[in-house]
Amino acid sequence: MSLIKVALLQMAACGNDQDANLAKGEAFCRQAGEMGADIALFPEMWNIGYTFFDPAQPNAREIWQAQAISQDDDFVAHFKALAKELEMAVALTYLERWDGAPRNSVSLIDRHGETVMTYAKVHTCDFDRESACTPGDDFYVCTLDTAQGNVKVGVMICFDREFPESARILMFKGAELILTPNACELEANRIDQFRARAFENMVGMAMTNYAVPQENGHSIAFDAVAFDENGDTADPLIIEAEGSEGVYIAEFDLDKIRAYREREVWGNAFRKPRCYDLLTSLEVERPFLRANARR
């Protein structure tokens, strides 16, 4: 049995105090390591606690943007060293310095302390504060070396999960497990939607949210396996946190997931792409026209 343990680091941030967030993130990573985690997953934009700015204040945007860090910044380097020390992968989130507006990013650091993938949020919330961010331009999957063996990992961030195309393209690229940093209320509809992503793509799904009082917690993980070998319904819920801070471990049985994907039907074999041209159309019509949408 090949069990991958993902630690959902459900925390409330220390505002935009990066030193305090670094120290708190390290403490939670160390706890995850003691619990035997293979991967530690942060909530969204952890380095500044998913804080933004008041556009009515002079120079507020410039001050906020100055908090962005690069992939080579000391904040990232600290967690690369920690990942190596703990022999545990870390999915670290931060406001990433970029040409022009910064990006909402996550770097997946392996247990050897190397960054194996950096992903920037594609579906930025352009109707809200994230219009100040540069959207990412692709979805990525990497092979992550863990003590339990290799696993193909994809990443999406918060609002990405509300578009079925995000998880779908990650599945097509080979993802067996999708990690999802989050920063919004996780209520029944969003949770059911996340469950559907696991079901329709036969992929393990793990999401970390901010704890109360910043958000409502409910970090959650779903298995890829919706039916057992006999065709009987299986409960895909692995774990759902309540609102409080904590490290919540989600275990994924890769052997079961891989066997399930070999026998079940929700992959690529029975799709009809010839009928899907409209999915890539750039046309938007009423009632969905929005002046602030970026294509």
SVG drawing of the C-alpha trace seen along z (x, -y; Angstrom):
<svg xmlns="http://www.w3.org/2000/svg" viewBox="-29 -60 47 67">
<polyline fill="none" stroke="black" stroke-width="0.4" points="0.0,0.0 1.4,-3.4 -0.1,-6.0 0.7,-9.7 0.0,-11.9 -0.9,-15.5 -0.9,-17.9 -3.6,-20.7 -2.0,-23.6 -5.2,-25.4 -4.0,-28.7 -5.0,-32.3 -2.3,-34.6 -0.5,-37.3 -1.7,-40.0 0.9,-40.9 3.8,-40.5 6.0,-38.3 8.4,-37.4 5.6,-36.3 4.0,-34.3 7.3,-32.6 7.7,-31.6 4.1,-30.4 4.3,-28.5 7.5,-26.8 6.0,-25.7 3.0,-24.2 5.4,-22.5 7.3,-21.0 4.1,-19.7 3.2,-18.2 6.6,-16.5 6.1,-15.0 2.8,-13.6 4.5,-11.8 3.3,-14.1 4.8,-13.7 3.4,-17.1 2.5,-20.2 0.0,-22.5 -0.4,-26.2 -3.5,-28.4 -3.4,-31.0 -0.8,-33.8 0.6,-32.9 3.5,-35.3 1.2,-38.3 -1.8,-36.4 -3.9,-37.1 -4.0,-40.9 -4.6,-43.6 -4.9,-47.4 -7.3,-50.2 -7.3,-51.9 -8.6,-55.1 -5.3,-55.5 -2.3,-57.3 0.4,-54.9 -1.5,-51.9 -1.1,-49.7 2.6,-50.5 3.1,-49.7 1.2,-46.4 3.1,-45.4 6.4,-46.0 5.6,-43.1 5.9,-40.7 8.8,-38.3 10.7,-36.4 11.2,-32.6 14.8,-33.3 13.7,-35.4 14.8,-34.5 11.2,-33.6 11.2,-30.9 14.7,-29.8 13.8,-29.3 11.1,-26.8 13.3,-25.1 15.9,-24.5 13.1,-23.4 11.7,-20.9 15.1,-19.4 15.6,-19.2 12.2,-17.6 12.4,-15.4 8.9,-16.6 7.6,-18.4 6.1,-21.9 3.5,-23.7 4.4,-27.3 2.2,-30.2 3.1,-33.8 2.6,-37.1 5.2,-36.6 7.2,-39.6 6.6,-39.8 7.1,-42.1 4.3,-44.6 1.7,-43.4 2.6,-40.6 1.3,-37.0 -0.6,-34.9 1.7,-31.8 2.5,-28.5 5.9,-26.8 6.0,-23.1 9.3,-22.2 10.3,-18.6 11.8,-16.7 15.3,-17.5 14.7,-21.2 14.4,-21.8 11.5,-23.7 10.0,-21.3 7.1,-23.5 5.8,-27.1 2.2,-27.8 0.5,-31.2 -3.3,-31.4 -4.9,-31.5 -8.5,-32.4 -7.7,-35.5 -10.8,-37.1 -10.8,-40.1 -14.2,-41.2 -12.5,-41.9 -9.1,-42.7 -7.1,-40.2 -7.5,-42.4 -4.2,-43.8 -2.5,-40.5 -1.1,-39.2 -2.9,-35.9 -0.9,-32.8 -1.0,-31.4 -1.0,-27.6 -1.5,-24.6 1.3,-22.3 1.9,-18.8 5.1,-17.5 6.4,-14.2 7.0,-14.6 9.5,-12.3 8.3,-11.2 9.3,-8.6 6.3,-6.6 7.4,-6.8 6.6,-9.1 3.3,-10.9 2.1,-13.1 0.9,-16.4 -1.0,-19.4 -1.9,-22.6 -4.7,-25.1 -5.6,-28.0 -9.0,-29.0 -11.2,-30.4 -9.5,-28.0 -11.5,-25.2 -14.8,-26.8 -14.0,-26.2 -14.1,-22.5 -11.5,-23.1 -8.8,-23.7 -8.9,-20.2 -9.7,-18.7 -6.5,-19.9 -4.5,-18.8 -6.0,-15.3 -5.2,-15.3 -1.6,-16.2 -1.4,-13.2 -2.2,-14.5 -3.1,-11.9 -3.3,-14.5 -4.3,-18.1 -3.3,-20.5 -5.4,-23.6 -4.5,-26.6 -7.7,-28.6 -8.7,-31.9 -12.5,-32.2 -15.5,-30.8 -15.9,-27.1 -19.6,-26.5 -21.7,-23.6 -21.8,-24.6 -18.1,-25.1 -17.4,-21.9 -19.8,-19.9 -18.2,-21.5 -14.7,-20.4 -16.0,-16.9 -17.3,-16.9 -13.8,-17.8 -12.4,-14.6 -15.2,-12.5 -15.3,-13.7 -11.5,-13.5 -10.7,-10.4 -8.1,-12.5 -7.3,-13.0 -8.1,-16.6 -6.7,-18.4 -7.5,-22.0 -6.2,-24.1 -8.2,-27.2 -7.6,-29.9 -8.8,-29.2 -11.4,-31.2 -11.6,-34.2 -9.8,-35.0 -12.0,-32.5 -14.2,-29.6 -11.7,-26.7 -13.2,-23.5 -10.0,-22.5 -11.0,-19.3 -9.7,-16.3 -11.6,-13.9 -10.5,-10.6 -10.5,-9.8 -12.3,-6.5 -16.1,-6.9 -16.9,-3.2 -15.3,-0.1 -14.2,3.0 -17.8,4.3 -19.3,1.2 -20.8,0.1 -20.7,-3.6 -17.7,-4.6 -17.6,-7.8 -14.8,-9.9 -14.5,-12.2 -11.1,-11.7 -11.2,-14.6 -13.0,-17.8 -11.7,-20.2 -13.8,-22.4 -13.0,-26.1 -10.1,-26.1 -6.4,-26.2 -4.6,-22.8 -2.7,-20.4 -5.1,-18.0 -3.7,-14.9 -5.3,-13.5 -4.2,-10.1 -4.3,-9.1 -3.9,-5.4 -2.1,-5.7 -2.4,-2.0 -6.2,-2.2 -6.3,-5.4 -4.2,-4.0 -6.2,-0.8 -9.5,-2.8 -8.2,-4.9 -7.3,-1.8 -10.8,-0.4 -13.3,-3.4 -14.7,-5.5 -14.2,-9.2 -10.9,-9.7 -10.1,-10.5 -11.3,-7.4 -15.0,-8.2 -14.9,-12.0 -16.2,-13.6 -13.8,-16.5 -15.3,-17.1 -18.3,-18.6 -16.5,-20.8 -15.3,-23.7 -17.4,-26.2 -15.4,-25.6 -12.4,-27.5 -14.4,-30.3 -13.5,-33.8 -17.0,-35.1 -19.0,-36.2 -22.7,-37.1 -25.4,-38.3 -26.1,-37.6 -22.4,-36.9 -20.8,-40.1 -18.6,-41.8 -16.6,-45.0 -13.8,-43.9 -13.2,-40.4 -9.8,-39.7 -9.6,-37.0"/>
</svg>
